[in-house]
Amino acid sequence: MPDQSKRTILIYSPDMNFCFSLSSLFQDRYNVITSTDPELLDPERTISAAHLVIIDEEPSEKMMERVKRLRTARAELPVIMLYVFRPQAMELDQAVKDLVNGVFYKPLNVRDVSHSIEELIGV
């Protein structure tokens, strides 16, 4: 049962180990829900209690459409994306930056990600 005094972060990554690692980093301050199923990002399936979503996936048109639908349905929900920067995908990278609240490139600086979460939803 989630701690009602804590904010909830939804983490999506196709890599279960990465989900576990991020969950371990944040579970002392937040309720953390992890999933390897990208369909959980669809607005009708997104956990309504989530205060922030972290997406660990390379930008693609399909992922961008999912994020757009999520942002349309829940405009107040902050979204952070994590991925490896690719110079050949500069246009898509800019589109991601225009759509989400934060982008962090791998390898991650966990302190920067944590600070961004605190700024977006508090502790």
Secondary structure, DSSP 8 states (H G I E B T S, - for coil): ---TTS-EEEEE-S-HHHHHHHHHHHTTTSEEEEES-GGGGSTTTS-TT-SEEEEES---HHHHHHHHHHHHH-TTS-EEEEE---GGGHHHHHHHHHHSSEEEESS--HHHHHHHHHHHH--
